[in-house]
Amino acid sequence: MRTVLRRLLTCGIVVGSLIAAAPLAFAQTTSRDCVDRTVPVTVSERRLDLAVPQEVLRRSGFDRFGPRFETLLCAVRTKQAASALVRAEGAGLWRSAVDRVQGRGPAGGDLTRADDRPLYWARLALTRALRQWKPGFTLPDADRARLINAMETSSRGQDSVSFPPGLKRVMVSGFDPFQLDGDIRRSNPSGATALALDGVIIKTPTGPAIVQTAMFPVLWGPFEAGMVERTFLAQMPKLTMFTTVSQGRVGRIDIERYNGRWHTGLDNDNETRATTIPIPAGIPTVTPQPEFVSTTLPHAKIVAATTGRFPVFDNTSVTEIPAGATTPVVSPTGPTPGSTARAGGGGSYLSNEIAYRTTLLRDALKLTTPGGHVHTPVLQFAPDNTTAITDPVFEQNRTDIVAQVKKIIEVSLA
């Protein structure tokens, strides 16, 4: 049933059925009538008009999603119809991205199927359309924000995670591209991994396991609002294992042993933080909130295994303010008693934060599920490529990273 629904969403049949079933909720109009291009958009959405994003969309065929969504959105006449449309189109975009990466259906262009960037830039086209939409009815700011949030979650696979009975259950997360002001061409191998592994069956000595994945933004606000916990909470008690994945250091993979409570840095909307990680009200947590939370992935087993071309490390280093001190120091063997976190093994950015939030949720639910964070190598272009959006070295690096993360999951399940 889930596969059938996915295909219906991808083909737009669900949206067409909605219009046929509720014609009074839709009208014939155009984007000229209902989109105000002067309405301010986010920093991330402003990058959409640059040459590289447009090339990514054109060469993947994902340039079709923005215009299609605007046309459908402009026909909407009620908030209920808008909500149904947003969820259908968001889920359809996610499924189209997964299908493209996994080789189902036409590629839609000459950009390699394994690329995660079409999903990222197409999503921004849809959220920008919602932000600039002028509906023919009253739409309070709070309702518009809920529509945008629904698009974010549905187009990231966050609200479609479900597991069939009888199989081991593995949940994996990936991230959007980031640091785009430094190089707008950037991809994120963790996002490519999430798209490549969603729904994939992995054989283990004790039976098959199915992987379900979700994507997350490189933005502080959604994390502080509980996006991570809401995605993982319902599934966590039933999981065989979970791992969050992000892009880390050059030329190596790290299994991050400790995740810290502190977060800092500039996100994709150029917002910054330098505070402790807040846990939203209503989310199960540990009291008092710990400064560090550790992985329960079988780190020694992973490091000892042959998983691929990149060396794999059990990273125990953290940055802390020791008990009684005021200055942060690096502790290479992990946190010392009574210290205050300033960075986990994965730093103090959103990579560390998603690991902190998921492993803290595991402990709050009193689970012993293997779970933690895998930091992939930086996905690099060929040394002489400073302008092209792809090249053979870049594509091989991504293929090798995705394959090695999959192998790490297989080793963990064994």
C-alpha distance (Angstrom), angle and dihedral (degrees) to the residues before:
residue distance angle dihedral
M1 . . .
R2 3.80 . .
T3 3.82 91.0 .
V4 3.81 91.5 50.3
L5 3.80 91.6 49.4
R6 3.79 90.5 49.2
R7 3.78 91.6 54.2
L8 3.79 92.3 46.5
L9 3.78 90.4 51.9
T10 3.79 91.8 47.5
C11 3.79 92.5 51.2
G12 3.78 93.3 46.8
I13 3.82 92.6 -120.0
V14 3.80 91.9 128.1
V15 3.80 91.3 54.9
G16 3.78 90.9 46.7
S17 3.80 90.0 50.9
L18 3.78 90.9 50.4
I19 3.78 90.9 54.1
A20 3.80 92.7 46.2
A21 3.80 92.9 47.7
A22 3.80 95.7 46.6
P23 3.81 108.6 27.2
L24 3.80 92.7 162.9
A25 3.81 88.7 62.9
F26 3.81 91.6 60.7
A27 3.79 135.4 52.6
Q28 3.78 139.2 -174.2
T29 3.81 109.6 -100.6
T30 3.81 140.7 124.7
S31 3.80 137.9 -120.1
R32 3.80 88.8 -104.9
D33 3.79 87.6 66.4
C34 3.78 100.0 44.9
V35 3.81 111.6 26.8
D36 3.80 120.3 78.8
R37 3.80 107.3 -160.9
T38 3.80 90.9 -168.6
V39 3.81 93.7 67.3
P40 3.83 109.0 108.2
V41 3.80 116.4 -107.8
T42 3.80 133.2 -166.2
V43 3.78 125.6 -80.7
S44 3.81 88.8 -108.4
E45 3.80 92.4 51.7
R46 3.81 92.0 48.9
R47 3.81 90.0 61.1
L48 3.80 89.1 60.8
D49 3.81 93.5 84.2
L50 3.81 94.0 56.1
A51 3.80 118.2 109.4
V52 3.81 98.6 -108.1
P53 3.83 97.0 53.2
Q54 3.78 89.8 47.8
E55 3.79 90.7 50.3
V56 3.82 91.6 49.6
L57 3.81 90.7 51.1
R58 3.79 94.3 45.1
R59 3.80 95.3 46.6
S60 3.81 92.6 48.8
G61 3.80 98.3 42.8
F62 3.79 89.1 -119.6
D63 3.78 90.3 118.5
R64 3.81 85.0 87.3
F65 3.80 94.8 71.2
G66 3.81 99.7 68.1
P67 3.82 98.5 50.9
R68 3.80 91.6 41.0
F69 3.79 92.2 52.3
E70 3.80 93.1 47.4
T71 3.80 90.6 52.0
L72 3.80 92.0 50.6
L73 3.79 93.2 42.2
C74 3.77 92.3 52.4
A75 3.81 89.5 57.5
V76 3.80 93.6 55.4
R77 3.81 116.4 110.1
T78 3.82 104.0 174.8
K79 3.80 137.7 44.9
Q80 3.79 90.1 -122.6
A81 3.79 91.7 55.4
A82 3.81 90.1 46.9
S83 3.80 91.1 53.4
A84 3.81 92.4 49.6
L85 3.79 91.7 47.1
V86 3.81 94.0 49.1
R87 3.78 93.9 50.9
A88 3.79 93.6 45.5
E89 3.80 94.4 47.8
G90 3.81 93.2 42.8
A91 3.79 92.8 51.0
G92 3.79 89.7 44.7
L93 3.80 91.4 53.9
W94 3.82 91.6 50.6
R95 3.79 92.2 48.3
S96 3.81 91.8 46.9
A97 3.81 90.1 52.9
V98 3.81 92.6 48.8
D99 3.80 92.1 46.0
R100 3.79 92.0 48.8
V101 3.80 93.5 51.2
Q102 3.80 92.5 44.7
G103 3.81 93.5 49.8
R104 3.79 101.8 -107.0
G105 3.78 117.8 140.4
P106 3.81 128.0 -6.8
A107 3.80 117.5 -30.5
G108 3.79 91.0 -130.1
G109 3.79 94.1 -143.1
D110 3.78 145.1 4.6
L111 3.81 96.9 -80.3
T112 3.79 110.0 110.7
R113 3.80 113.7 -94.5
A114 3.81 94.0 -126.4
D115 3.81 93.0 68.3
D116 3.82 118.1 118.7
R117 3.81 96.0 -166.3
P118 3.84 99.8 83.0
L119 3.80 90.2 65.1
Y120 3.80 92.7 50.1
W121 3.79 96.8 49.9
A122 3.82 94.9 40.0
R123 3.80 90.4 52.7
L124 3.79 90.4 54.3
A125 3.81 89.5 53.4
L126 3.81 88.9 56.5
T127 3.81 97.0 45.5
R128 3.81 90.1 46.7
A129 3.80 90.0 52.7
L130 3.80 90.2 52.6
R131 3.78 91.4 48.8
Q132 3.81 92.5 51.8
W133 3.79 97.0 38.4
K134 3.83 117.5 125.8
P135 3.80 104.0 -161.6
G136 3.78 121.9 -163.5
F137 3.80 90.1 -118.9
T138 3.80 136.6 52.8
L139 3.80 111.9 -74.5
P140 3.83 113.6 -179.2
D141 3.80 117.1 -146.3
A142 3.80 91.0 -110.6
D143 3.82 91.3 56.0
R144 3.79 91.8 48.5
A145 3.81 89.7 50.2
R146 3.82 89.6 52.1
L147 3.80 90.6 52.2
I148 3.80 91.6 50.4
N149 3.80 90.7 48.0
A150 3.81 90.4 49.8
M151 3.79 89.4 52.9
E152 3.81 90.5 49.5
T153 3.79 94.5 51.1
S154 3.81 98.9 39.8
S155 3.82 94.4 46.5
R156 3.81 90.3 50.4
G157 3.80 95.4 53.2
Q158 3.79 90.4 -116.7
D159 3.80 97.3 128.8
S160 3.80 97.6 38.0
V161 3.81 99.0 62.0
S162 3.81 109.2 126.4
F163 3.77 134.0 148.0
P164 3.81 128.7 -143.3
P165 3.80 117.1 -130.3
G166 3.78 122.1 -98.2
L167 3.80 99.0 36.3
K168 3.78 133.8 94.6
R169 3.79 110.2 -104.1
V170 3.79 124.7 -131.0
M171 3.79 124.7 178.1
V172 3.81 120.9 -162.4
S173 3.80 129.5 178.9
G174 3.79 132.7 -160.2
F175 3.81 137.6 -171.8
D176 3.79 139.6 -124.9
P177 3.81 120.1 -109.0
F178 3.82 113.1 -83.2
Q179 3.83 143.3 -174.4
L180 3.78 86.5 51.0
D181 3.78 95.3 157.1
G182 3.80 86.2 65.0
D183 3.81 94.2 49.7
I184 3.80 119.4 -4.9
R185 3.83 89.6 -160.9
R186 3.80 93.5 69.0
S187 3.78 121.0 132.7
N188 3.81 127.1 -170.7
P189 3.82 117.8 -130.1
S190 3.80 90.5 -157.2
G191 3.80 89.4 60.5
A192 3.78 90.5 47.5
T193 3.81 88.2 50.7
A194 3.81 92.3 51.8
L195 3.80 91.7 51.5
A196 3.80 92.6 45.3
L197 3.82 95.3 49.7
D198 3.81 103.8 40.1
G199 3.80 107.9 122.9
V200 3.81 93.6 -1.1
I201 3.82 118.2 146.6
I202 3.81 116.5 -135.3
K203 3.80 121.4 -163.1
T204 3.81 116.7 -131.9
P205 3.82 131.6 178.4
T206 3.81 89.4 -105.4
G207 3.78 99.0 43.0
P208 3.79 141.9 -62.4
A209 3.80 124.1 -47.8
I210 3.79 126.9 -157.0
V211 3.79 121.8 -145.7
Q212 3.79 121.3 -143.4
T213 3.79 119.7 -173.4
A214 3.79 142.8 -167.7
M215 3.79 134.8 -171.6
F216 3.81 127.8 -131.2
P217 3.80 133.6 -158.3
V218 3.79 125.0 -118.0
L219 3.80 90.0 -123.2
W220 3.79 130.5 115.4
G221 3.80 98.4 -145.9
P222 3.81 99.9 63.0
F223 3.81 90.9 47.2
E224 3.79 91.9 51.3
A225 3.82 89.2 49.2
G226 3.83 91.0 57.5
M227 3.81 102.5 -102.3
V228 3.81 92.7 143.8
E229 3.80 96.2 48.4
R230 3.81 93.6 44.5
T231 3.81 90.0 53.7
F232 3.81 95.8 47.8
L233 3.81 102.7 31.9
A234 3.81 101.2 81.4
Q235 3.80 92.6 43.9
M236 3.80 101.7 39.5
P237 3.85 98.7 84.1
K238 3.81 90.8 52.6
L239 3.82 99.1 45.6
T240 3.78 125.7 113.6
M241 3.82 88.7 -158.6
F242 3.79 140.9 -24.8
T243 3.74 136.1 -159.3
T244 3.76 133.0 -174.8
V245 3.80 113.4 -146.8
S246 3.80 132.0 -159.5
Q247 3.78 141.5 157.7
G248 3.79 112.7 -88.6
R249 3.79 134.6 155.6
V250 3.80 133.3 -1.0
G251 3.79 116.7 -88.8
R252 3.81 99.8 -5.7
I253 3.79 145.5 77.5
D254 3.79 120.4 -135.0
I255 3.77 129.0 -160.6
E256 3.80 97.8 -153.2
R257 3.79 109.0 -138.1
Y258 3.83 98.8 -169.3
N259 3.80 131.8 33.3
G260 3.82 118.8 -157.6
R261 3.80 132.7 -140.7
W262 3.84 95.6 -131.3
H263 3.81 126.2 89.3
T264 3.81 131.0 -166.9
G265 3.79 141.3 156.8
L266 3.80 145.4 71.4
D267 3.81 117.3 -63.7
N268 3.81 130.5 -153.9
D269 3.81 91.5 -82.3
N270 3.81 89.7 49.8
E271 3.80 92.9 -109.7
T272 3.78 117.2 141.6
R273 3.80 137.6 -153.7
A274 3.81 137.2 -167.6
T275 3.81 105.3 173.1
T276 3.78 143.5 94.5
I277 3.81 114.9 -73.3
P278 3.82 108.9 -95.6
I279 3.80 121.4 -141.1
P280 3.83 112.0 -146.8
A281 3.79 121.1 -121.7
G282 3.79 113.8 -91.1
I283 3.82 94.9 30.0
P284 3.83 116.1 117.3
T285 3.78 109.1 -113.2
V286 3.79 144.2 158.7
T287 3.80 118.0 -95.7
P288 2.94 121.0 -116.1
Q289 3.77 91.6 30.0
P290 3.82 107.3 -117.6
E291 3.79 122.1 -123.0
F292 3.80 91.6 -137.3
V293 3.80 133.9 22.9
S294 3.80 120.8 -166.8
T295 3.78 133.9 -137.7
T296 3.78 121.2 -107.0
L297 3.80 93.6 -163.1
P298 3.83 111.8 120.8
H299 3.82 91.1 -103.5
A300 3.81 97.2 170.7
K301 3.79 91.4 50.8
I302 3.81 92.4 48.0
V303 3.80 94.0 49.1
A304 3.81 91.9 48.4
A305 3.81 94.0 51.0
T306 3.79 127.2 86.5
T307 3.79 102.6 -117.9
G308 3.81 105.2 153.6
R309 3.79 147.8 -54.2
F310 3.82 97.8 -53.2
P311 3.82 119.3 80.9
V312 3.81 113.5 -115.4
F313 3.80 122.4 -143.1
D314 3.78 135.3 -166.2
N315 3.80 95.7 -134.8
T316 3.81 110.9 -155.6
S317 3.81 97.4 164.1
V318 3.83 120.8 119.2
T319 3.78 137.0 168.2
E320 3.80 114.1 -125.9
I321 3.76 145.2 158.8
P322 3.81 102.6 -122.5
A323 3.80 119.0 -130.0
G324 3.80 109.1 -79.0
A325 3.83 93.6 12.9
T326 3.80 132.7 102.7
T327 3.81 103.0 -158.0
P328 3.81 124.4 79.1
V329 3.80 116.9 -120.0
V330 3.79 134.5 -179.4
S331 3.79 114.5 -108.5
P332 3.84 107.1 -164.6
T333 3.80 95.0 -165.7
G334 3.80 99.1 48.4
P335 3.81 137.3 -88.3
T336 3.80 120.6 -25.6
P337 3.85 121.9 -136.8
G338 3.80 113.9 -73.5
S339 3.81 96.0 4.6
T340 3.82 126.2 144.5
A341 3.79 118.5 -125.1
R342 3.78 122.2 -116.7
A343 3.83 97.6 159.5
G344 3.76 138.1 -2.5
G345 3.76 123.1 -140.5
G346 3.78 87.2 -82.4
G347 3.79 93.4 52.2
S348 3.79 126.3 -112.8
Y349 3.80 100.1 -69.4
L350 3.81 129.9 98.4
S351 3.82 92.0 -72.3
N352 3.76 89.8 63.9
E353 3.80 90.9 40.3
I354 3.80 96.8 56.1
A355 3.81 88.8 47.9
Y356 3.81 91.5 48.6
R357 3.80 93.1 48.5
T358 3.83 96.2 47.5
T359 3.81 96.5 44.0
L360 3.82 90.6 45.0
L361 3.81 88.8 51.4
R362 3.81 88.8 50.8
D363 3.80 90.2 54.1
A364 3.81 93.4 43.5
L365 3.80 88.7 56.0
K366 3.83 89.2 47.9
L367 3.79 92.9 -122.4
T368 3.80 129.1 151.9
T369 3.80 93.9 -156.0
P370 3.82 113.8 146.3
G371 3.78 104.9 -108.8
G372 3.77 142.0 145.5
H373 3.77 144.9 110.7
V374 3.80 134.8 -55.3
H375 3.81 117.5 -161.8
T376 3.81 111.9 -156.9
P377 3.80 126.4 -154.0
V378 3.80 117.8 -89.5
L379 3.80 108.8 -89.0
Q380 3.79 103.5 -120.6
F381 3.79 134.4 -167.3
A382 3.79 122.6 -135.1
P383 3.83 109.4 -73.2
D384 3.81 92.6 -112.9
N385 3.81 94.8 47.4
T386 3.79 110.4 96.1
T387 3.82 100.7 148.2
A388 3.83 114.0 22.8
I389 3.81 117.3 95.8
T390 3.79 92.3 -134.8
D391 3.80 142.9 10.4
P392 3.84 137.3 174.2
V393 3.82 93.9 -95.1
F394 3.81 91.7 50.9
E395 3.80 91.7 48.8
Q396 3.81 93.9 47.3
N397 3.81 90.9 48.7
R398 3.79 90.4 53.5
T399 3.81 92.6 47.0
D400 3.80 91.3 51.0
I401 3.80 93.9 47.1
V402 3.80 93.9 49.8
A403 3.82 91.5 47.2
Q404 3.80 91.9 49.5
V405 3.81 93.9 50.0
K406 3.81 88.8 51.0
K407 3.80 89.5 50.8
I408 3.82 90.6 50.1
I409 3.79 88.8 54.7
E410 3.80 90.4 49.6
V411 3.82 91.1 50.8
S412 3.80 90.8 48.5
L413 3.81 91.9 51.2
A414 3.80 92.2 48.1
